[in-house]
Amino acid sequence: MELSETIIHKSGRQRKSAPASAHMSDGETKLSDMEDGDDQPLLRTLDSEDRNPKTQRGIRGELGSVCLLLFLYVLQGVPLGLAGSIPLIMQSKNVSYKDQAFFSFVFWPFSLKLLWAPMVDAVYLQRFGRRKSWLVPTQYLLGLFMLYLSFTVDSLLQTKGQGEPDVLTLTVAFFMLAFLAATQDIAVDGWALTMLSRENVGYASTCNSVGQTAGYFLGNVLFLALESADFCNKYLRFEPREKGMVTLSDFLFFWGILFMVSTTLVAIIKKENNKQEKKKKRVREETQGVMETYRLLFSIVKLPAVFTFCGLLLTAKIGFSAADAVTGLKLVEAGVPKEQLALLAVPMVPLQILLPLIISKYTAGPRPLDVFYKAFPLRLLIGLEYALLVWWTPSVKQDGGFPVYYFAVVLLSYTVHQVALYSMYVATMAFHAKVSDPVIGGTYMTLLNTVTNLGGNWPSTVALWLVDPLTSKECQGAVAQGCGTMEELCSKEGGVCVVTLDGYYVESLVCAAIGLAWWFLLGKRLKRLQDESPSAWHCRVTK
């Protein structure tokens, strides 16, 4: 029932980034890429350009590049939004939660892109351009995958039939889309540093935050709204029809064509190695070699303080996994229209912009994890409140849908959840920036961000997988029949399998108990990491 954590907690990669600009104001997506405070400048401009004040042109002279970056990030967000809509569609077709858990691997590539990011940075065709060598083929593949899915997705989802969706093929297809989008992100992030002049490079963060969020909105919220016959008949049509205004195949076909056309134009028109561009005051990006990066990562992880911190990051979100991963699907199962659930993200956008700015005032000091520790029990309580919300939902359902006050309660719950989530997230990012070794800041920050994202991904996958095994059912209306693994036997005997104990409620209580134990036993250990000396976080690296 929220934006994918891929958008909120987008992992950066190993890259020596430009100095933070005043324009880098977003506290979400690109905070992980504002990484370096290196002892010596790792991104340098030409001395002749530094002495030339005429190169300070302002943003007006680079509006074309800013618009291009914004457009590329929008393209990146669309497949992520579509991937986020598939679980809601599958839930309306009563797929098992084990299938949902399997599909959740689709959201892992953005957390794992550190594994192949050094290769994207180091391997390229000099003549074609360092970033275009990966951007162009990656976006062509994204377009081709979307075109392929536009002709097959109806059969995979069994849109017109009564069969079960082909979860395996859907997972592979959308995993590839997410993998390609993550690779495109690596290329675009790197290109942004050299496409814009040094005084305007901070706008890259704004382009990323706005563009990717807009793309996710188009691929998720807008698509689910236009795909819904009920929404279109109620708000967009004068005469009701059986189907929405667009189908998933139509949507995929449109974006597939747009990917192919736009990529061709970028490949032909936008020159990465333009001589006129080199005359401007650009940052010169330096990147470590592939093997050097991997050795550096290993040396960081071996530090006792870092090893302990990574272990805490990988376990901290277990207590929230049921609420974050299962609640939205349970609401759809209870009859809440998926498009209305998706539209709840719209009023959250201003809050998601303001929260990092407000919370950062409290995390700017020497102990940012104190905010994390205080927000932790609040988020656990919200998880239990989510379980109560799911339990309450069927009782307020009416013939015409759900009353307005119900959605007001859902929105209020979501708002409080966002406050707790962002308090923990901003505190974590602030601590990452505080302890990262300034000599290798880019690699250090990226590693910590990757571990943070993985700490949210694996508990969500496990939580989805455990819902079915923890659910108890009994066969009513048939004698001597069970509903364990052979529900069809109950149906053949004229019985009906009825849920006596929903595994979601069991998970919610267990997760809350585990989270509370983590807070008592390990939370203080996390806070004590703030007392470690700076040398405990620094590894010796020969420059």
N, C-alpha and C positions, 0 to 999 in steps of 0.2 A: 504493500500500500504506500510505496514511496519511490522516489527516484532510485535507480540502481546505484549501489555503492560504487560501482565503476565510475560514475560521474562525480560523486561526492569525494571519493577517496582515490582519485586517479594517481597511479604510481608514476613517478618520473623515471628517468633512466640515467645511466652514467654519461654525464656530459658536463663539461666545465662551462658553466653558464655565465651570462653577462651580469654585471653588477646590478643590484636591484634598483629599479627606477621608481620615481614617485607615482608613476601610472600603474604599478603593479599592486593594485589594491584588493584584488579578490582574495578571500580567505579559504577558498575551496580547492578548485581543480589544480591550479598551478602553484599553490603554496609549496608543493613538494619540489618544484623546479627552481625556486629561488634559493639556490643551494650554496653558493660559494662565498667565502670571505677569505680567499687564498692570501697567503703571506706575500706572494708575488703575483702580478697580474697575469692571468692565464689567457685572457682575451685582450689582445692589444690591437690598436689601430696604427696605421702608418704614421710615422713621425711628421711627415710633410703635411698630412691631413690634420693632425692635432694642432699644427701651428696656423691652420687656415680657418679663420672665423667664418668665411663665406659658406662653409659646409653645413653650418647650423641652419637648416632650412625649415624646421618645424614639421608638423604632421601633415600640412596641406600638400607638400610636395610628394608625400608617400601614401596618399589616400588609396591609390590603386593597389599598392602592395598590402595595405591593411585590409581592404575589401577582399582581396584574394585569400589572405590568411583566414579571414572570417568565414568565407565560403568553404574553404577546405576543412575547417573544423566543423562546420555544419554537416558536410558530407560524412565526416567521421562519426558524428552522433546519431545519424539516421539508422545504420544497421544495429547500433547498440539499443536504440529505442524499439526497433522491431523485435530484437531478441528478447527485450523485456516484456513485450506484449504476448509472446507465444505461451508462456506459462498460464496466463489468464485465459487464453483461448482454449488451451488443453484442459484447464480445470473445468471449464463449462462443458467439456465432453467426458468428464468423470474419469480421467486417467488416474492411475495410482500415484501415491506420493513417492514411491520408489522411482517411477518414471520422471517425476518432477525433480527428484534428487539427481538423476542421471543427466537431465537437461541442464541443471544448474552449473555443470562444468563449462557451459558456454561462457559464463561470466569470469572464468579464470584467466584468460590470456592477458588482460590488462594488468593483472597482478604478477604475471610471470614474465613480462616482456623484458625484464632485466637479463633473462637468460640469452636472448638473441640481439638485444640492443647494441652491444659492442660490435657485432658483426655488421649491423646496418650502418654504424658510424665509420667503420674502417674499410669496408669493401664497396667500391663504386667505380664507375666509368668517368674518368677525369674529363673527357671531352663532352660528355652529355650533361654532367653536373653531379655533384656529390649527393644531393638530396633527390633530384629528379630521377637518378638511377634506381631508386627504390619507390618513390612516390608514383611515378607513371605506371610501371607494371603492377604495382599493388592496387591502384585504383581501377585499372583495367580488369584485374581479376575480381575485384569487388563488384564491378558492373556485370561481368559475365556470370558470377554466382547468382546475382539478383535476377538476371534474365532467365537463368536456368530454373531457379526456384519459382519464378512467376508461372512457369508452365507445369510445375510438379507439386507446388505446395498444397493445392486443393486435394490432391490424392493423398499426400502425406498426412494432412490433417483430417482427412475424411470429411471435408466440408459438406459434400452433397450426399454422403452415405451414412450408414449407421455403424460402420466399423470403428475400430480403435485407431488413433493416430499412430503413424510409424515414428516412434520416439527416437529410435536409434539413428535413422537417416536425418531426421530433423536436428538432432543434437550435432551430428557431424557437420551438416551444412551450416548451421548457425555458429558452430565453433570456428569454422573456417572464416566466416564473415567477421567474427570478433577478433580472430588472430590477424587477419588482414587489416582491420581497422586499427589494431594496436601497432602494427608495423607502419601503417600510414602515419600514425601519431608520432612515432619516433622520427620519421623523415620530416614531417611538417614542423615539429618542435625545433629540430636542428636548422632547418631552412629559415625559420623565423628569426634566428639570431643573426643571420647574415643578409636576409632580405631587407630588413629595416636598418636604418642608420642607428648609430649608437645612442643618440638622444631620444630616439623613438622606439627602441627595442622593447621597452616596458609595455607597449601596446600589444605585444604578442600574448601576454598573459590575459589581457582583456578579451582579445579575439578568441582565445581558447575557451575561457570561461563562458562567454556569451554564445559563441558558435556551437560548442559541443552541447551545451544545455538546450539551445534552440533546436539542434538536430535531433536530440533525444525526444524533445517535445513533439516534433513533427512525426517521428517514427513510432511514438508510443501513444501519447495523449490524443493528438489529432487523428491518427489512424484509427484508434479504438472508437473515437467519437463518430467518425464518418463511416466506419464499418458497421456500426450498430443501427439496425432498422428502427428501433424504438427511439433513439436519440434523433435520428434524421427526421422521422415522422413527427416528432414532437416539436422540434425547434427549426428545422430547415425546409420542410415540405408543406405544400398546401394540401396535397392528396397523399394519403399513406400508401406505402408499398411494403412488400414482404422482405426486401433486402435493403441494406444500407447504400449510401451513395458510391462507395468504393469497396472493392474486395481486396484481400491480401495479395492476390495475384496481380491485380491492376496496380496496386501501390508498388509492388516490387518491380513490375515492368517499367513504370514511370521512372523510378529512381535508378534502375539499371541503365536505361537510355541516357539519363542525365549524367550518370557517372562516366559513361563512354564518351559522350560529346564533350563534357567539360575537361576530361583528362586529355583528350586530343588537342583541345585549344590550349591547355596549359603546356603541353609538350611542344607545341609549335610556336606559340607566341611568347611565353614567359621564358626569358633567357637567364639561366642561373649564373653564367660566366660572362655576362655582358660587360664589355670594356667600359662603357659609360657608368655602369653601376660601381665599378671598382674605383672610380674617381671620387665617389661619395665617401663620407666618413662611416665606414662599416666596421663592425667587430670582426676580428679574425679568430675563428674557432679552432682550438687545438683539442685533439682527442687522443686518449691513450690507446695503445694497441689492444687487440682482443685478449691475448693471453696475459698481458700485463694487468688488464682490468680484473680478470678472474683471480689472479694471484692476490691482487689488492683486496678483493672482496673476502677471500679466505683469511687474510691476515687481520682484517677488521673483526670478523666473526670470532676469531680465536681469543680476542680480548675478554677477560672474565666479566667485566662490566657489561659489555655489549652482548655476550652470550646470555647472561642473566636477563637483560632487558628484552632480548629477542624471545626468550622462553616465556616471559610475562606477556608480551604482545601476542604471542600465538595462542594463549589460553584465556586472555582477558574477556573475549567476547562470547565465550561459551554460554554464559548466563543470558545473553540476549538473542541467541540463535533461533529459538522457537518463535519469539515475537517478531523478529525481523524477517525471517524466511517463510513462515507458515501463515501468519495472520491474514495477509491479503488474500491468499488462496482460500482460506477458510471462509472469509466473508463472501467471496464469489460462490463458494459451495453452498452458503446459506441463502443465496438468492440476490445478493447485492450486484447490480449491473456492473460489469467490468469497466465500461466506459465512464460511468459516474465515479467509480473508485479512482480511475486514472485522472479525472478532471480535478480531483481534490489536490493534485500537485500544483495547480495553477495559482491559487492564493498563497501557496507556500514560497513562491519564487522571491517576493520581496523579503520575506523572513530569512530565507537562505542567504540572501545578499547581506542583510544587516547583522545577522547573528555573529559571523566571524569578526566583523569590525567591533562589535560591542564586547565580545568575549576576549578578544585580543588585549583589551585594556587590563584584564585580570591575569593574563598569562605572560605578560611582558616582563615580569620580575624574575628573580633567581629561582623560584619554585613553581613552575607552571603545572607540574603534576598534582599539586594540591587541588586544583580545579577538577582535574580528572577524578581524583579520589572522592571529592564531594558530589560530583554528578553521577557517580557509579550507582549508588543505591537508588537514586531517583529513576534511573533508566530501568533498573530491576523492577521497581514498583509499576512502572508503565507497562512492562511486559505482562505482569499479572492483570493489570487493568485491561490490556488488550484481550486476554483470555475471557474476562468478564464481558467485554464488548461482543465477542464472538458468541458467547452463551446467550446474551440478551437479544441478539439480532433476529432470530426466528420469531420471537414473541412480538416484535413491533412491525413485522411485515404485514402490509395491507394488500388488498386486491389491486390497487393502482400503483403498488411499489412501496417505497419507504417514506415516512413523513419527513418534513424538513428538519424537525428537531433531532431526528436520528443522525442525519448528516452533519448537523451542528456539533453533536457529541463526538462523532468520528473526527471531524476537523479539529476540535479542541484537543482530543487525545493525540492526534498527529502533531499538533503544534508543540505540546509539552514534550513529546518524544524528540522533536527536532532540537529543542533547546538543550536537552540532555545529550543528544548525539553530538551536536556541534561543540558543546562544552568539552566533551572528551576528545573530540577530533582536533580542535584548535590547540588544546593543551598538549596533546601528543606531538603535533607538528612543531609547536614552540620548543618543546624539549629536544626534538630532533635537531633543530637549528642550534640549540644551546650547546649540545654535547658533540656535534659533528666536528671532526678534525678539520680545521680551516685549510690545511694543505691539500686535502683530498675531499673537499666538501661535497662535490657533485656525486661521487661514487658512494660516499658515506650516507648522504641523505637518501639516495635512491635505494640503497640496501634496507635502511630502516623503514622507508615507506612501503617497500615490497613486503617485508615481514608483517607490517601493520595490515596490509590488504589481505594477505594470506590468513591472518588471524581472524578475519571476518568471513572469508570464503569457505574454509573447510568446516567450521561449525554449522554454517547454513546448509551445506550439502548433507552433512550427517543428520541434522535436525529433520530435513525433508525425508530422508531415507527411513528414519525411525518412526514416523507417524503411523504407518500401516501396521508394523509389528506390535506397536503398543496399543493398538485399537482392538477392543473386544466387541464381538458381535454374537448374536444368538438367532437361531432360526425360529420364527414364530409362524404357526399355522401348519407345521409339518412335524411328525413324530420321529424321534431318533435321528434327526439330521442336525449337522453342525454348519457353521459358517467360517471355518478356519481357512482351508485352502481350496475347498470344493463348494463354493457358493451356488454353482449351477445345480447341484444335487438338491439343495433346498428349494430352488425355484421349480425344478421338475416335479417335486412332490407337492407343489402348490403353496409352499411357504415363502416367507419374506425374511431376508436377513436384516436385522435391526441392530444399530449400534447401541451397545449398552455402556461403553466407556470409550470416549474419543481419545486417541493417543495424543492429540494436540494439548489437551488439558493436563495429561500426565507429563508431557514434555515441559509445559509451562511451569509446573511446580518443581520438577527436577532441575530445570535450568535456573530457576530462581534460587533454589537451594545451593546449587553449585556456584552460582554467581555470588551469593552471600558468603559462602565459605572462602571463595577466592578473595573477596573484599577484606574479610577478617584476617586471613592467613597470609595472603600475598600482597594485599593492597599497601600495607605499611612497608613491605620490602620494596615495592615500587617507589614509594615516596623517599625511602632512604637512598635510592640511587642518585637523588639530587644532591646528596652530601658528598658524593665521590669527587675527588680532585680532578681537574681537567686532564691531568696526565693519565688517569685511568681509562680515558676514552680515546687517547691518541696513540696511533701506531707509528712506528718508525718507518718512514718511507724515504728512499733515496730519490731525490728529484733529478 
